[in-house]
Amino acid sequence: MFQDFITNAALLVASFFIIGQLFKDYRLGPASSWKMKAALGVCFGLQGILLMIYSVRLNEAIIVDLRHIPTVVAAMQGGPVSAIVSAIIITSGRIGLFGPSYSAIVAAILMLLIGITCGALARRQDMSLRRFLLLNTVAMIYVSAAISLNLHIHGLLQQLTSVLAYHWVISTVVGLLSVYAFLYIVRAHESTKKLQASEARYKRLITASPDATFVLSQDLIVFINEKGVRLLRAAARKELLGRSIYDFFHPDNRNTAWTHCQDIRSGKAQPELIEQKLVCLDDTEIIVELSVSPTVYKGSAALLVTLRDITGRKTTERQLQEALSLLQKLSNLDGLTGIANRRKLDEHLAKAWSDCAANRFPLSVIMFDVDHFKAYNDSHGHLGGDEVLRTIALTANAVLLQKSHFIARYGGEEFACVLTEVEAEEAYEWAEAIRMAVERLALPYNQSDAHAYVTVSLGLASLVPDASAPPEQLIDLADKALYQAKAEGRNRTVCYGSTDEATD
């Protein structure tokens, strides 16, 4: 008897698996149609018939098996409709397979009562092991009543205790095992459906994304949206699917991109926006803003890569930066002469003063202006005067550029030069070089006097700066030397604190 019950139990578990597979694409619930519930009842009814075929035969008229369990599960899974349909089919099978008899009729009536009672009790369709124990206990009470009645009629009451003991133990244990397996199958299918639905939504979101989106599995492109196809200049998805994403990174940053993706995959790095250069299928180079994050695709670990073409934006940023640089440069230049203006002079002198003070280096300043410039302006007009200033500025700048010294227009016809790490003797030589270069220009003051040319007077001062003192003091000292040069006859260089003069 025990072996026959085990055979019944094995058939029960196997058939539950088959039923679970048949209904894997359907979720039964209160809102399910009666046709679906009836179909489920038919399946559980046929399961009950299968169990009766391999039942435990006590005599020619009495059999015992686990046929009530399919009806209990039908009630839990499909409610009253499924429970009653399965009970009717099992009842019909009991009479059809073994013929009409008193035992068959008793068993059939009690099977219908099991279907009705369990269906009513399982109206909430709560599929759980606790609920199965409750309904199985109710069903086993009916089954025990049927077995007791049939054994009494056939004079086999001596077998009652052993039969009921086997039946209750195996029904409970095998029933729990079977329901657990069935629940596992149903919930696994539900999880799979949820995952498929999630992936479907995921694909729809990716497809509708305004950014180019890739899914990478083992660094190979397994999914790409239409935006990505257009971004990489492909004619169709098939040109990109199965290819390594690193084929499209510029060789200069391919290793960087690979390292970043590996760090994201291993959890060493968090998703962030980075800029990368890509090479499209038509060899076009583009700059993209790239984001990589871990994801799951078809049940396996993958990477989600989002790309946004920022080539146009980077071009605009570069042009804007160039324009700002040009504007900055222009803001530091004198509009007339093209050399540095007073604002740039102040910045340069402050920095030179600070650096030389920190390193105890000498710093020299040369101030010079055009001799008798007002008279030249009166004779040649403002345009002629402007031209002379431009010419002298460019000439002096060309002299100082030999050592990258600094020159700026100080104001009007006056100019200032800053010579870093230059002592007074060397500064004097540079000043004389400027004076003689202007003199060699031979710019005439007027047409009537061919021997009167435009000249400049220069004053210089040199010292080792003190960080606590203002740098403007060096300008003041050089300006005093310039005033002395003019007082002594012009076209000469005077160093502050010296009585030496440089004559024509």
C-alpha positions in Angstrom: 0.0 0.0 0.0 2.8 2.4 0.9 4.5 1.9 -2.5 1.2 2.5 -4.3 0.7 5.8 -2.4 4.3 6.9 -3.3 3.5 6.2 -7.0 0.4 8.3 -6.6 2.5 11.1 -5.0 5.1 11.0 -7.8 2.3 11.3 -10.5 0.8 14.2 -8.5 4.0 16.2 -8.4 4.8 15.5 -12.1 1.4 16.4 -13.3 1.5 19.7 -11.2 4.6 20.6 -13.1 2.9 19.9 -16.5 -0.2 22.0 -15.5 2.1 24.8 -14.4 3.8 24.8 -17.8 0.5 24.8 -19.6 -0.7 28.0 -17.7 2.7 29.7 -17.5 1.5 32.6 -19.8 -1.7 33.1 -17.8 -2.2 34.6 -14.4 -5.4 33.4 -12.8 -7.2 35.7 -10.4 -10.6 37.1 -9.5 -10.7 39.0 -12.8 -10.0 35.9 -15.0 -12.7 34.7 -17.3 -14.9 31.7 -16.4 -13.5 30.0 -19.5 -10.0 30.2 -18.2 -11.1 29.0 -14.7 -13.1 26.1 -16.4 -10.0 25.1 -18.4 -7.9 25.0 -15.3 -10.6 22.9 -13.7 -10.5 20.5 -16.6 -6.7 20.1 -16.2 -7.0 19.4 -12.5 -9.9 17.0 -13.2 -7.8 15.0 -15.7 -5.0 15.0 -13.1 -7.4 13.4 -10.6 -8.4 10.7 -13.2 -4.7 9.9 -13.7 -4.3 9.4 -10.0 -7.3 7.1 -9.9 -5.8 4.9 -12.6 -2.8 4.3 -10.4 -4.8 4.2 -7.1 -4.5 1.8 -4.2 -7.2 -0.9 -4.6 -8.5 -2.3 -1.3 -10.9 -4.7 -3.0 -12.9 -4.9 -6.2 -15.0 -1.9 -5.3 -12.9 0.2 -3.0 -9.9 2.4 -4.1 -8.0 5.1 -2.3 -5.7 7.7 -3.8 -4.9 11.4 -3.7 -7.5 12.6 -6.2 -8.9 15.2 -3.8 -5.6 17.2 -3.9 -6.1 18.5 -7.5 -9.6 19.7 -6.5 -8.2 21.5 -3.4 -5.5 23.2 -5.5 -8.1 24.0 -8.2 -10.1 25.7 -5.6 -7.1 27.7 -4.4 -6.0 28.6 -7.9 -9.2 29.2 -9.7 -11.9 29.5 -7.1 -15.4 27.8 -7.1 -15.6 27.3 -10.9 -12.3 25.4 -11.2 -13.0 23.4 -8.0 -16.5 22.3 -9.2 -15.4 21.5 -12.8 -12.5 19.4 -11.5 -14.8 17.6 -9.0 -17.3 16.8 -11.8 -14.6 15.4 -14.1 -13.1 13.3 -11.3 -16.6 12.0 -10.3 -17.3 11.1 -13.9 -14.0 9.4 -14.2 -14.6 7.4 -11.0 -17.8 5.9 -12.3 -16.6 5.6 -15.9 -13.4 3.8 -15.1 -14.6 1.5 -12.4 -18.3 1.2 -13.2 -21.3 2.2 -11.2 -21.4 0.8 -7.7 -22.4 1.8 -4.2 -18.7 2.6 -3.4 -18.4 4.7 -6.6 -21.6 6.6 -5.9 -20.5 7.4 -2.3 -17.1 8.5 -3.5 -18.6 10.6 -6.3 -21.0 12.4 -4.0 -18.3 13.2 -1.4 -16.0 14.4 -4.3 -18.7 16.8 -5.4 -19.0 18.0 -1.8 -15.2 18.5 -1.6 -15.4 20.6 -4.8 -18.3 22.7 -3.6 -16.9 23.2 0.0 -13.3 23.9 -1.0 -14.5 26.3 -3.8 -16.6 28.2 -1.3 -13.8 28.4 1.3 -11.2 29.4 -1.3 -13.2 32.2 -2.8 -10.4 34.7 -2.0 -8.0 32.5 -4.1 -5.2 32.8 -1.5 -2.5 30.5 -2.8 -0.5 29.5 0.3 0.7 26.4 2.1 -1.3 27.4 5.2 -4.5 27.7 3.2 -3.8 24.3 1.6 -3.5 22.7 5.0 -6.9 24.1 5.9 -8.6 23.0 2.7 -6.8 19.6 2.7 -8.0 18.9 6.2 -11.6 19.7 5.2 -11.3 17.4 2.1 -9.7 14.6 4.1 -12.6 14.7 6.5 -14.9 14.0 3.5 -12.5 11.3 2.2 -12.2 9.7 5.6 -16.0 9.5 5.8 -16.2 7.9 2.4 -13.5 5.4 3.2 -15.1 4.5 6.6 -18.5 4.1 5.1 -17.3 1.9 2.2 -15.1 -0.3 4.5 -18.0 -0.7 6.9 -20.3 -1.9 4.1 -17.8 -4.3 2.8 -16.8 -5.6 6.2 -13.2 -4.3 6.1 -13.3 -2.1 9.2 -10.1 -3.8 10.4 -8.2 -2.0 7.7 -9.7 1.4 8.6 -7.0 2.6 11.0 -4.0 1.7 8.7 -5.7 3.1 5.5 -6.7 6.4 7.2 -3.2 6.7 8.8 -1.4 6.2 5.5 -3.9 8.5 3.7 -3.7 11.4 6.2 0.1 11.3 6.4 0.8 10.9 2.7 -1.9 13.3 1.7 -0.6 16.0 4.1 3.1 15.5 3.3 2.8 14.9 -0.4 0.2 17.6 -0.7 2.4 20.2 0.9 5.3 19.1 -1.3 3.2 19.2 -4.4 1.6 22.6 -3.7 5.1 24.0 -2.8 6.4 22.8 -6.2 3.3 24.1 -7.9 3.6 27.5 -6.1 7.3 27.6 -7.1 6.4 27.0 -10.7 3.7 29.6 -10.8 5.7 32.2 -9.1 8.7 31.5 -11.3 6.6 32.0 -14.3 5.2 35.2 -12.8 8.7 36.5 -12.1 9.7 35.6 -15.7 6.7 37.5 -17.0 7.5 40.5 -14.9 11.1 40.4 -16.0 9.9 40.2 -19.7 7.5 43.0 -19.1 10.2 45.0 -17.5 12.6 44.4 -20.4 9.8 45.3 -22.8 9.3 48.6 -21.0 13.1 49.0 -20.8 13.4 48.6 -24.6 10.5 51.0 -25.2 12.2 53.6 -23.1 15.5 53.1 -24.8 13.9 53.2 -28.2 12.1 56.4 -27.3 15.2 58.0 -25.7 16.5 61.2 -27.3 20.0 60.0 -26.7 21.9 57.2 -28.4 21.6 54.2 -26.2 23.5 50.8 -26.3 23.3 47.7 -24.3 26.6 45.8 -24.0 27.1 42.2 -23.1 30.7 41.2 -22.8 31.5 44.6 -24.4 29.6 43.6 -27.5 26.6 45.6 -28.7 23.5 43.5 -28.2 20.9 46.3 -28.5 21.0 49.8 -29.9 18.2 52.3 -30.5 17.6 54.2 -33.7 19.3 57.3 -32.4 22.5 55.3 -31.8 22.3 53.9 -35.4 22.2 57.5 -36.7 24.9 58.7 -34.3 27.4 56.1 -35.6 26.4 56.7 -39.2 25.1 53.2 -39.8 22.5 52.3 -42.4 20.9 49.6 -40.2 21.2 48.0 -36.8 22.7 44.9 -38.2 25.9 46.8 -39.0 26.4 47.5 -35.3 25.0 44.5 -33.5 27.7 42.0 -32.3 30.5 44.6 -32.7 32.7 45.7 -29.9 31.9 49.2 -28.6 35.6 49.9 -28.4 35.8 49.7 -32.2 34.2 53.2 -32.2 36.4 54.9 -29.6 39.2 57.1 -30.9 42.6 55.3 -30.5 43.7 58.2 -28.2 41.1 57.4 -25.5 40.2 53.7 -26.2 42.2 52.5 -23.2 40.6 55.1 -20.9 37.1 54.1 -22.1 37.8 50.4 -21.5 39.1 51.0 -18.0 36.1 53.1 -17.2 33.7 50.4 -18.3 35.5 47.7 -16.4 35.4 49.8 -13.2 31.7 50.4 -13.6 31.1 46.6 -14.2 33.2 45.7 -11.1 31.7 48.4 -8.9 34.9 50.3 -8.5 33.5 53.4 -10.0 30.1 55.1 -10.0 28.2 56.2 -13.1 29.2 59.7 -14.2 29.3 61.8 -17.4 32.6 61.8 -19.2 33.7 63.2 -22.5 35.0 60.8 -25.2 35.9 61.1 -28.9 34.3 58.5 -31.2 35.1 57.6 -34.8 31.9 56.7 -36.8 31.6 54.2 -39.6 32.2 57.0 -42.2 35.4 58.0 -40.3 33.7 61.1 -39.0 35.1 62.1 -35.5 32.6 63.3 -33.0 32.8 64.2 -29.3 30.2 62.6 -27.0 29.1 62.9 -23.5 29.1 59.3 -22.2 27.4 57.6 -19.3 27.9 53.9 -18.3 25.8 52.1 -15.7 25.3 48.4 -14.9 22.0 46.7 -15.9 20.5 43.4 -16.6 19.6 42.3 -20.2 17.8 39.0 -20.8 18.7 37.8 -17.4 22.4 38.5 -17.7 24.6 41.2 -16.4 25.2 44.0 -19.0 26.2 47.6 -19.3 23.9 50.4 -20.4 25.7 53.1 -22.3 24.1 56.4 -23.1 25.8 58.8 -25.6 25.0 62.4 -26.5 26.6 64.1 -29.4 28.2 67.3 -28.1 30.4 68.1 -31.1 28.4 71.2 -31.9 28.4 72.3 -28.3 32.1 71.8 -28.0 32.7 73.8 -31.2 30.6 76.6 -29.9 32.4 76.5 -26.6 35.8 76.6 -28.3 34.7 79.5 -30.5 33.3 81.3 -27.5 36.6 80.7 -25.6 38.6 82.0 -28.6 36.3 85.1 -28.7 36.8 85.6 -24.9 40.5 85.2 -25.3 40.6 87.7 -28.1 38.4 90.1 -26.1 40.8 89.7 -23.1 43.7 90.3 -25.3 42.1 93.3 -26.9 41.2 94.7 -23.5 44.9 94.6 -22.6 46.1 96.4 -25.8 46.3 100.0 -26.6 43.9 100.7 -29.5 46.2 103.2 -31.3 49.6 101.6 -31.1 48.8 97.9 -30.7 51.1 97.4 -27.7 50.0 96.8 -24.1 47.9 99.5 -22.4 48.1 101.1 -19.0 45.8 98.4 -17.4 48.1 95.6 -18.6 51.2 97.6 -17.4 49.8 97.8 -13.9 49.2 94.0 -13.9 52.6 93.1 -15.3 54.5 95.5 -13.0 52.7 94.1 -9.9 53.6 90.6 -10.8 57.2 91.4 -11.7 57.5 93.4 -8.5 56.2 90.4 -6.4 58.4 87.9 -8.1 61.6 89.9 -7.9 60.8 90.8 -4.2 60.5 87.1 -3.4 63.7 86.1 -5.2 65.7 89.3 -4.4 66.2 90.1 -8.1 66.6 93.6 -9.5 63.8 95.3 -11.4 64.1 98.2 -13.8 61.6 100.6 -15.4 62.2 102.9 -18.4 59.9 105.8 -19.0 60.2 107.7 -22.3 58.1 110.1 -24.4 58.3 111.9 -27.7 60.2 115.2 -27.7 58.2 118.3 -28.8 55.2 116.1 -29.7 52.7 119.0 -29.4 54.7 120.9 -32.0 54.7 117.8 -34.3 50.9 117.5 -33.8 50.4 121.1 -34.7 52.5 120.7 -37.8 51.3 117.4 -39.1 47.8 117.1 -37.5 46.4 114.4 -35.2 46.6 111.7 -37.9 50.3 112.4 -38.4 50.9 112.4 -34.7 49.1 109.1 -34.3 51.2 107.6 -37.0 54.4 108.7 -35.3 53.2 107.2 -32.0 52.5 103.9 -33.7 55.8 103.9 -35.5 57.8 104.6 -32.3 55.8 102.0 -30.3 56.5 99.3 -32.8 60.2 100.3 -33.0 60.7 100.2 -29.3 58.7 96.9 -29.0 61.0 95.4 -31.7 64.0 96.3 -29.7 62.7 94.9 -26.4 61.4 91.7 -27.9 64.9 90.5 -28.3 64.8 89.6 -24.6 61.0 89.4 -24.1 61.0 92.6 -22.1 57.7 94.5 -21.6 56.5 97.8 -23.1 53.2 99.6 -22.8 51.7 102.9 -23.7 51.5 104.9 -20.4 49.4 107.7 -21.8 49.5 110.4 -24.5 53.0 110.3 -26.0 54.5 108.6 -23.0 55.6 104.9 -22.8 56.8 102.6 -20.1 59.1 99.5 -20.2 59.5 96.9 -17.5 62.8 94.9 -17.4 62.8 92.0 -15.0 66.1 90.8 -13.5 67.9 93.7 -15.1 70.2 96.1 -13.2 70.7 99.8 -13.9 73.7 99.4 -16.2 72.0 96.9 -18.5 68.7 98.9 -18.3 70.7 102.0 -19.5 71.9 100.0 -22.5 68.3 99.0 -23.4 67.2 102.6 -23.1 69.9 103.8 -25.3 69.0 101.1 -27.9 65.5 102.4 -28.0 66.7 106.1 -28.2 69.0 105.3 -31.1 66.5 103.1 -32.9 64.0 106.0 -32.9 66.7 108.4 -34.0 67.6 106.1 -37.0 64.0 106.4 -38.2 64.8 110.0 -39.1 61.2 111.1 -38.9 61.2 114.8 -39.9 59.5 117.4 -37.7 58.7 119.6 -40.8 59.5 119.8 -44.4 61.4 123.1 -44.1 64.0 121.8 -41.7 65.4 118.6 -43.1 67.8 118.2 -40.1 65.2 118.3 -37.4 64.0 114.7 -36.6 61.7 113.2 -34.1 63.6 112.0 -31.0 62.7 110.6 -27.5 63.8 111.3 -24.0 64.2 108.5 -21.5 64.4 108.1 -17.7 65.1 104.9 -15.9 65.1 103.6 -12.3 66.3 100.3 -11.0 66.1 98.6 -7.6 65.5 95.3 -5.7 61.8 95.5 -4.8 60.5 95.4 -1.2 57.3 93.4 -1.0 55.9 95.8 1.5 56.3 98.8 -0.8 54.0 99.7 -3.7 55.4 99.0 -7.2 54.3 102.4 -8.4 57.3 103.9 -6.6 59.5 102.6 -9.4 57.3 104.4 -12.0 57.7 107.6 -10.0 61.4 107.3 -9.9 61.7 106.6 -13.6 59.4 109.5 -14.3 61.6 111.9 -12.3 64.6 110.7 -14.3 62.6 111.3 -17.5 61.8 114.9 -16.3 65.5 115.4 -15.7 66.4 114.2 -19.2 64.0 116.7 -20.7 65.4 119.5 -18.5 68.9 118.7 -19.7 68.1 119.0 -23.4 66.1 116.0 -24.5 67.1 113.1 -26.8 69.0 111.5 -24.0 68.8 108.9 -21.2 69.0 109.6 -17.5 69.2 107.1 -14.7 67.6 108.1 -11.5 70.2 109.0 -8.9 73.0 109.4 -11.4 74.4 112.6 -13.0 75.7 110.8 -16.0 74.1 111.8 -19.3 73.9 110.1 -22.7 74.2 112.7 -25.4 73.4 112.5 -29.1 
